[in-house]
């Protein structure tokens, strides 16, 4: 187990290419924008279905 941890650390330290801070910030902006847009789409669909169900039950009265 100790050998595995040492090898994993060496792999991360010497062989992994880490993104720059600027790249990370650009990717974060893309994730935030996509998340907001996706949330708005889900909210819109939920509101639409809520309206449809309310109209259905109002019609059934």
C-alpha positions, 0 to 999 in steps of 0.5 A: 500500500505504501509503495502504491501511494509513493508511485501515485505521488511520483506519477502526479508530480512528474508525469501529469500535465496540470492546466494553467490558472488561466485555462482553469478559469476559462473552463470554470466560466464555461461550466458556470455558464452551462450550469446557469443555462441548464438550470434556466431550461429546467426551470422553464420546463417545470413552470410549463408543466406546472401550468399545464397541470393547473389548467387541466385541473381547473378545466376538470372543476 
